[in-house]
Amino acid sequence: MIIAIVLAVLLTGLAGFQVALAIGAPWGRAAYGGGSAVLSTRLRVASVVAAILWSGAVVVVLGRGGVLDVPLTGILIWVVVGLLGLGVIANAATRSRLERTIWLPFSLVATALSVIVALTPGGAG
């Protein structure tokens, strides 16, 4: 349960970052390839979708960790693992040095934690 809670906190921070981008925070250099400080409307919409997705991932992680009673978390946690794994690839491949510096380590840690949560009966301790 402790690892699941740590992962949920990290994913909540990620969702919050996406919300901030969606409402115009000038942090775009650390996202979506680092093209501009304030995101375009299209990328703001993508950030809204991402915030919803990561918020759902928080629920899945907490369900798998036994903190919440959520059905199907044994299956859905692997979707979270896959999305975080894709984040590792995307953040390793980005041209944005800032994005790579911040989000690649984050993605690696979050992916590792998600695998532990997925593989541990009761969601990791």
Order of alpha helices (4+ residues) and beta strands (2+ residues): alpha-alpha-alpha-alpha
